[in-house]
Amino acid sequence: MSIRPLASLLLALILFSFLAPASLARDSLTAPRHVNSVTIDGKWSTPNEWSDTQHVSMYVAEGPESTAFLRVKYDDQYLYVLVDFSSDTTLAINQPIAQPAHWSYDGVNIAIDKHANVQRPTDEADFQVVLMWWSGYGAPEPVAPGDAWIEGVMSYDATNDPDSQTAHAIYELAMPMQIFKSPSAIRVSVWDISRGASMHWPRYQGSWSTKYFGDLIFSQGQETATHRELSKATATDPVILFAISVVVVLVVLILLYVRRRHRTSVGQA
């Protein structure tokens, strides 16, 4: 065996060690147990209302560079979600009707996969929650699904908002904890029709499939410790696989060298 196939093998193993974990890793969103109470009114009711949460940046999926932040927390009854779209500063009532008209709104879509990482015949979300404000209208639509078990309010009231004091779209929701399993997964998408901007969390990968959702982690409970260990392993996987690749190739080279020396010794004898 020559050195060229071995070099090709080493290169393939190195590429696998970096690309495979990247394709398998999922973003995670940690929901801490709440300290500060939440009022579902579509704004920061107090300066500290959401200060006990992680400040998570969303990703641009379409349109111009934009800024939106996602925050979550929970208690025994609800998962609370805040989407702060600070670059969406055109109030819906002042927006012209877009074409097609059914896309003419500012809104948020939250999709939940409550059986994350479980093989199922479909990769569609278990349910989706939509909260929107139609262009030209004076008030937002009620949260859908319209059942009383999900509460949501949208406003453009930036009072107490630490990210921007300029009026912008803010979405605030409460979702009953009994609808979530462990682990669950989540996707959050938000639209600014006036600028043609769409923001997502996690990063949009060209599909609405649940396999591209992010893990929703509740910060108390056994699943948190498990997730942290998995996250740590995922972060180090490329290094580990690279080291294994190098060791495997070195072992093969040593064995070939020993074999060649043995043949040479036998031939001379």
N, C-alpha and C positions, 0 to 999 in steps of 0.2 A: 504493500500500500504506500503510495507516494504522499508527499507533504501537501499537495494541492487539495485532494479530497478532504484532508483533515482541516485545512484552513477554511474550506467551504463549510464544513460541519461546525467549526467554532463560530464562524460568522452567523450561521443560521441560529445557533443556540443563543448567541448574544442578542440577536434581534428578537427572538422569542421571549427572552427574559425581560425585555423592556416593553414589548407590544402586548403580550398576553395579559399582564396585570392591568394595563391601562384600559383594555377592552372589557375586563371583567369588573373593575372597581366601580362602585356607585357612590355618588355624593350622599352625604347624610345631613339631616336637619335635626338638631337636638332641641327638644321641648323641655325646658326646666319646669319644675313645680312652681306655680306662681307665688310671689310674695305680695305684689301690689294688685289690688282688685281691678277688674276691668268693667267698664261700662260700654256696652255695644251702641255707640252713637256715631261711628265713622270719623272719629278724631281722637286726639290725645286729650282725654278729659282732664288730666292733670299732667304736669311735667314729668312725673315719675311713673305714669301708668304702665308703660312698656319698658322701663329702664332695667327691669329684672330679666331681660331676654337677650339672646344673641342678635346681633345686627348683621343680617345676612344679605349680601348683594345679589341681585338677580342679574341674569345674562340677557344681552340683546339678541333676540331671535330674528327680528326683521325691522327695517327702517333705520332712521338715524341714531346716532349715539344717544342713549337715554340713561336715566338713573331711577332705580326702584329698589326698595329694601323690603325684606320679608322678616317677620318676627312671629314666633309661636311660643306658647306656654300652656300649661294645663293645671287643672285641679281634679278633684274626684268626679266632677260632673261634666266638665267641658274641655275641649281643646280650643284655645283661643288663637285666632290668626289675624295678623295685621299686615296689610300690603300698603306700603307708603311709596306712591309713584310720584316722586318729587319733581320730575321733569314734565309731567302732564299738567300743564298750567292753564289750558283752555277749558273753561267750564262747558259742560255738555249743552247747557241751554243756549250757549252762544255759538255752537258748532253747526255748520251747514250740513244738510242731509247728504251723506256720501252715497256713491253708487258702487255696488248694489246697496239698496237701503237697509237690508237686513244686517249689514256690517257697520251701520252708522250708530256707534255707541262707544262710550268708555266702559270697560268692564273687566271683571276678574273671573277666571274659571279655575276651580280647585278640584282636582281629580284624586280619588283615593283608591288604592289597591289594598284592601284589608287582609289579603292573603299573600303578602309579599314573599317571593322566593318559593312559592308553591306551584308545581306544574299543573296547569289548567288547560282545558281545550280551547280557551280564548285568552287573548292578552289585552282585553278591554278592561277599563276601570270598573270597579264595583259600583261606584256612583260618582256623579259630578255635581258640584255646587256652582251656580252662576249668579253673580250680582252685577247689574249693569245700569247705566244711565243713558237713555236714548238721546241722540242729538236733537236739540230743539225743545226738549221737554223740561219742565220745571222741577221734576223730582225723579229719583231713581226708581227702577222697577223693584218690586219685592224680591227678596232672595228666592231663587228656585233651586231645588224643588221647594214648593211653597208650603210644605208641612211645617207645623209649629216647632218641630224638633231641631231646626236649624235657624239661627238668628243671624242676620247680617244687615249692616247699614253702610252706605257710601256717602261721602261728602267731599267738599273742596275746602274744608275749614282747617287751616294750618295752625290754629291756636295751640301753643305749647309744643309744637313739633320741633325736635332738635335738628332735623335734617334740613328743613327749609321753612321759613316763615311766609313764603309766597304761597298764595292759594293754589292747591294742587289736589289731585285725586287721592283719596285715602279710603281703604276698604277694611272693615272690621267685622269679624265673624266669630260666632261661638257654635261649636259642633259637639254633640253629646259624645262622651267617651265610650259609651257602650257600642258605638258603631265601629270602633277600632279593635283590631286584633294585635297580637304581638308575634312577629314584627309586622308593621304596616309600611306602606310606601305612599308617597305623595308627589303630585306635580301641581305647580302653581303657574298660571299664565295670566298676564294682564295686558290690556290693549289701550293705546292712546290713538283714537281714530283721527284726531286733528293733525297729528304728525305722521301717521302711518307707522307707529312704533309698536312693537310687541316685545315684551320682556318675559323670560321664563326662569323657573327654578325647578329642577336642575337645568343645566345647559341643554338647549334643544338640539336633538340629533336627527332631525328629519322625519320623526315618527311620533305618534301619540301612544305608542305601545307602552304597556306597563313595565317592560324590561328596561326602559329608559327613565323610569321614575327614580326619585331619591328615597333613601330609607328615612323613615320618621322614627326617631328614637326618644323615648321618654326617660328623663334623667334619673328617675328612681326606679329600682326594680332590677331583677336579675338580667333582663335583656340588655341593660346599659353596659354592664361589665363585659358581657359577651361581645357586644358590638365594639367596645373599645379595643378588646384584644384582636378582633378581626380587622379593625381599622389599622392597628399597629402592624399587623402582619402584612396587610395589603401595601402599606407604605414601604416596607422593607423587602417585599417580594422581588423587585427587580434586582436588588443587590444580592439577595440569596441565590436567585436563579443564575445570575452572572457568575457568582463564585462556584456554584455547582458545575456550570458549563465549563469553566476553566479547569476545574479539577478533573472532570471526565476526560477532557481532551488531553490533559497532561498524563493521566493514567494510561490512556491509549497509546500516546507517544512513547512512554516508558516501556510498556509491554512490547511494542513493535521494535524498540531499540534492543531490548533484551533478547527478543526472538532472533533479530538479525545477528547479534553477537554470537548467539548460540549456534546459528547456522554456519557462521564464519569459522567458529572453533571446530565444529564437526568436519567441515570441509578441509581444514588444515590438518586435522588428525588423519 
